[in-house]
Amino acid sequence: MALATDTAQGTATRVKQRSQGKRLGRSTPNVLGGLGGWVWLALIILPVYYVVITSLKNQAGFFGSNPLAPSTSPTLVNYRTVLEANFVRYFMNSVIVTLGSVIPAVVVSFMAAYAVVRGSGRIIGSAHTLFLMGLAIPLQATIIPIYFMITKAHLYDTLLALILPSIAFAIPISVLILSNFLRDVPRELFESMRLDGCSEFTMMWRLALPLVRPAVVTIAIYNALHVWNGFLFPLILTQSPDKRVLPLSLWAFQDEFTVNIPAVLAAVVLSTLPLVVLYVLARRQLVSGLTAGFNK
């Protein structure tokens, strides 16, 4: 009995030591992964740092100093030059096009995704297949038909000519993402609200929308980035200077400020500030939407 007891105690001790060793192994910091993360962060931060410090230099300081050295006498004259070059109008055009594209696209996509998940029938299945087919059509392949339709509708050289195609191209990917999130909502919640006398419309806005809000914010930011940075539609579908959006205006600034590189980079900083503010305000919802499903 004593031998058996000692053997059992010895086995228990070895098992405990082994489990402690595994726990210690799990808690060991990943030095190589952390170092790679810092290197990747430096590679991302370096261009941003260069753009910001260069926008605060004058032309003499830009050509006569170290490109990565901060200015000894920073100035905002480049930002004033850009603002005086009709930048505010271009900024407002981008805001109108982005909001006019993203808000209808998100609303229509959410309602379509809800119909795909909650509905049934051949029409619903065909609509879902149509949305999936829209993902396979590249934007560049449709620019000629879009130009033809816009001109026939007498919308050429208007902001609406930029909004309508942007909505159409944002819907397929938005429906796909939202439908995947809506499938994770338990059906018991819908059934309980149905027993309380709620209609499908009420369940869609009172139940489904709050539960998939991170996904809605994610696709809204995703579509806003694409519309805000879009260059092909403004280049083909607009012509007048007062209808320019920021990407097209940056292209025009390169011709206007050919040798004034700090002024061009100041325009780049001003054009990216709204995206940074948007990320700061919605970063929690964005991260929740991007990481949802990884803990399943």
N, C-alpha and C positions, 0 to 999 in steps of 0.2 A: 504493500500500500504506500509506503514511504517513497519507494522508487517510482511508482506510478505518479504519485503526487509531484515529485521533483521533475519528472519528465513533462508533465502537463504544465507545470509552472515555467519550465524552460521554454517549451513551445510557445506559451502565451507571451513570454518576454520577447522571443524572437519575432513573433507576429507583430507585437506592439512596436518594437524597434523598426521593423520593416515599414509599417504604416507611418511611423513618424518620419522615416527617411523619405517616403513618397510625398508626405505633406511638405517637408522641407524642400524637396525637389520642385514641387509646384510653386512654392513661394520664392524660389530663386529668381532674381530679376533677369530679364532678357536684355542683356547689355548690347548684344549685336542688333536686336530689333530696335532698341531705343536709339542707338547711334545712327541706324539707317533712317529712323524717323526725323532726327535732327538734321541730317544731311538733306533729306527731301524737303524739309521746311526751309532750310537755307536756300535751296534752289528755287523755291517758290517766292520767298521774300525778296531775294536779290533784285529781280526785275521791277518789283513794286517799289522797292527802296530807290532804285535808279530813277524811275519815272518821277517820283515825288520830289526828290532833291534837285533833279534837273529843272523841274517846273519852277523852282524857287530861285534859279540863277538867271542872271542877265546873259546876253550873248557873249560878252567879253569873258565872263566867268566860265561859261560853258566851254569855249574854245581854248581857254588859257589855263585850265586847272585839271586836276585829276577827275575823271568822270565819276568815280565812286566817292569822292570826297565831298562832304557837305559844304554848302556855300558859307563863306565867312561873313557875307552881308546878304542874307536872304531878302528877296523882294517879291511883292505880289503884282508887279507891273504886268507880268505875262497873263495873269488871270484877268486883270482889267482890260488888256488888249483883246482877249478872247470874248469877254462879255460885251465889249463894244462892237464886236463883229457879228452881231445879230444872233448870238448864242442862245439867248433866252427864248427866241421864237422857235429855234430848232429843238430846244429842250421841251417846250410845251407841246410841239408836234409829236415828239416821241412819247410824252406822257399820254396824250390823247389816243394815239394809236395803240399803245400798250394796254391801257385800261379798257379801251373800246374793243380790243381783241380778247383779252384774258377773261374779263368778267362774263361776257356771253358764252365763251368757250367752256368755262368751268361750270356754269349753270346748266347748259345744254348737255354737257358730258355727264354730269352727275345724274340728271334725270334719265338720260339714255342708259347709263350703267345700272341704275335702279330697275329700269324696265327689263334689261337683259337678265338681271339676277332674279328678280321677283316674278317676272312674266313667264309666259309659256306660249307655245304655238309656233307655227312655221314662219310667220312674219317676224317674230322676235329673233328666231334663229338666223334668218336671212339678214336681218339688220346687223346682228353681231358679226356675221361673216363679212358683211360689207365694211364694217369698221376695221376688221383685221386686214382686209385687202387694202385699205387706205394706208396702212403702215408700209406696204411694199412699193408705194409710188413715190419716187423722189421728187422733191420740189423743183429741181432744175428741169425735169422732163415735162413739167406742166406749164412752164412759164409762157410758152407761145399760146396755148389755148386760153390761159388766164388773161393774157394781154388782149386777145381777140374778144373775149367776153366783156372785159372792162371797157374797152373802146366802144363796143356795141351798146353797152348800157350807159354810155356817156358819163362814165365815172373816172376817166383818165385824168391824171394830175389832180386828184383829190385825196384826202386822207382816208376816205371810205374805200378807195381802191386798195389801200394797204390793210385795212381792217378786215374786210370780208375774206380774202384768201388766208389771212393769218388765223382766223377762226376755223376755217375749214381744215387746215393742216394741223391745228392743235387738238381737234376733237378725237381722232382715232386713238392716239397714245393715251389721252386722258381717260377715255372710256375703258381701255384695257386695264389701266392701273386702278381706277375706281371700282370696276367690277370685281377685281381680285380682292380688294379690301371689303367690299360689301358681302362677298361670299363667306367671310369670316364672322359676320354678325350672326349670333345664334337665332335660329328660326323661332325658338320659344318666345323671344322678346316680341317678335311681330305677332305671334298668335295671341299673346297676352294683351297686346294693345288692340288687336282685332276684337277680342272678347269684351273689351271696354267700349266698343262701338266706334273706334277710330277708323277713318278711311285710309286708303293707300296714300293719298296725298299728305295726310297728317303724319302717317308713319314715316314717310320719306323725309319730311323736314324736321319732325320732332324727335325721331329715333335714329334714323340712318345717318343724317347729316352730322349730329354731334359725335357719333361713334367713329366716323371716318374723317373727322376734321383734319387730323395730321396729313392724310393723303390729299385732301383738297388743297391745303396750304402748299404741299409739295408740288403738285402739278401746276398750281397757280404761279409759283416761283419759277418752275421749270419753263413754262410757256412764256412768262414775262421775260426771262433771259433770252429766249429765242427771238421774241418780237423786238425787244429793245436793241439787240445786236444784229437784227436782220439788215442785210445790205442789198440782196438781189431784188426784192420787191420794190423798195424805194428807187433803185437805180432804173428799173424798167418801167414802172407804173407812174412815176412822177417826173416833172420837168422843171417846174417853177422853183426859184430859190426859196419862196415863202412856204413851200410844201416840203422842204427838206426835213429829215429827221437826223438824229445825232450821228449815226454811222456814216451817212452821206455827207454830213457837214464836216466830219473829221477828214474825209477824203478831199473835200474842197479846201479845208484849212491847210492841207499839205501843199496845195498849189499856191495858196495865198501867202503862207508863211514858209516859203521854201527854205530859207536859211535860218529862220527863227525856230530852231528845234525846241527851246524851252516853252515857247508859246503853244506849239503843237502838243507837247506833253501836258501842258496845263489844261488844254481842251480835253485830253484823255482822262485826266484826273477828275475834271468836272463831270464828264459823262459817266464815269463809273461810281461816283459818290452815291447816287440813288440806289444802286444795286447793293452797295455796302450797307446802307441804312436799312434797306429791306431785309437783308440777311440778319442784321443785328436785332431787328424787331421780331422776326419770325423764326429765329434759329432753333428754338425749342420744338416748335411744331414741325419744322423741316427735318430735324434730326430724328424725331419720333416717326415721321413718315418714311424716311429712308431706311431706318433700322427695324421697322415693324416686320415681324415674321422670322427674324433671325433667332429669337428665343424659343421657337416652337420645335 
